[in-house]
Amino acid sequence: MKNLITKNGYKLFIEKINNFKNKKKNLIKEIEIARSNGDLSENSDFKIAKEKKYILEKKILILEKKINNFKIIDPLYIKNKDKIFFSCKLKLFCYLNKKKIKLQIVGDCESNFKKNKISILSKLSKVLIKKKINDKIYFKNKNNKIIKYKIIKIKYD
């Protein structure tokens, strides 16, 4: 099964891979410089640079495997934009603390609660999907407290 990702999330993923690849190029230069410093068996700079390169190569490989399993969702093709679906940016009103909360429903690999990006696989997303403006939802938080929200805005970029 493919992992859903937003267009922006995919772009950030590519940037991350390219950043790692650039770091790898720099490490290769470090390795060459360290190699020129004499006996490799006693050359700690060489060993450290080789280890860093190995770790970076593993990270690149993992990210490239993930990228091959992505399905990019373009909000332009979402027909029913008055309902909440993947990639939707929304605003909720919380009846408990009388605050407005901004969220975006994104792929699991790009979720980041500090940035208000929640995974499509999360319990909250599952409650929100297919809801419309002015719908009220009830969500049980991790403390088993049921909180009431009202959907006040839905937006697709």
N, C-alpha and C positions, 0 to 999 in steps of 0.2 A: 504494500500500500504506500502511495506517495505521501510525503509530508507537505502540508500546505504552508505557503510562505507568501508574504506580501511582496509587491514589486520593490518597495524600499528595503525590506528585510533582505531580499535577494541581493540587491545592490551593496548593502553593508557587508553581507557575507563574502561577496567577491572582493571587496576592498580589504577585508580581513585576510583573505588568502593571499592577495597581492602584497600586502604589508609583510606577511610571513615570508613570502618568496624574496622580497627585497632584503629582509633581515638575513635570510639564508645566503644571499649573494655577498653581503658584508662579512658574514662569518667565514665564507670561503676565502675571502681576502685575508682575514685574521689568521686562518689556518696556514695559508701560504707564508705569511710573515713569521708566524711561530715556527713553521717548519725550517725556515732559513736560520733560526737561532741555535742550530746545533743538534745534539743528541736528542732524538725524539723520546727515548725511554725515560729521560729525566726532565722533559720539557712540560711543565705544568700548564703553560699558556696554550700549548698545542692540544693537550688532553682536554682542557676545559672548553676550548673552541669546538673540538670534535664532538664533545658531549652535547653542547648547545645546538650544534648543527643536527645531530641525531634527533633531539627532542623536537626541534622545529620541523624536520622532515616528517615526523610522526603526526604532528598537529596538522600539517598541510594535507597529508594523506587522509586523515580523519575528516577534515572539512570537505575535501574533494569527493569523498565517498558520500557524504551527506548531500552535497550539491546535486549529485546524480539522482537523488531520490526526492527532489523537490518538485512540487507543482505550484507554479506561480499563479496567484489569483489576481486578476486585474479587475478592480471595481467597476471599470467601464462596462463590463459584461454582466454585471449584476442587474437583473431586470426590475426586481421589486425593491427599489431603494427606500421605500417607506417602512421596511422591516429590517431588523438586525440580522446580519449575516457576517461571514468572515470578512475581515479588513475594515469593518465598520468602526467609525469613531462615534462615541455616544456620550451623552451626559445624563447622569442619574441624580435624582434628589433623594437623599437619605432622610427618612422621617425620624430616625433615632437622634441624630446630632444636628439636623436641619442644615446640612451642608450639601453642596453640589460636588459630584465626583465625575471626572473625565476619565474615560477608558477607551481602549482600542482592542478589538479582538484580532489576535495575530496567531501565527503558527507557533507550535510548542517551542521550537528552537530560538524564536525571537522574543519570547515573552520576558517581561521585566517589570515586576510590580512597582519598582521605584519610578519607572517611566510610564506607569499606568497602562502597560501593555499586558493583557491577560491572554493566556493560551486558549485556543479554541477547544482544547481538551479539558479545561477547568470546569468545575461544578457551576461556577457563576455564569460562564459562557453558555453552558448547556441550558441554563434557566432563561438566559436573555435571547437566544436564537429564536427568530421569527416573531419577536415581540415588536410592537409599534409605539410611536409617541403616545404618551398619556397612559400606557399600560402600567399596571402596578405589578411588581414581583415581590416574592417573599423568598429570602435566602437565609439558610442556616449557616452561620459563620463557624469558625473552628472551635468556638466556645459553646457551641450548640444553642446559640441565641438566634432567634428568628428576627431578621431585620427586613423592614418594608422599604422598598424603593419605588420611585416613579421615574419612568423614562421621559426625559424632557427634550432630548435632541438626538437626532440620528443624522450622520453625515458620512459620505463616501468621497475620498479624494482620488 
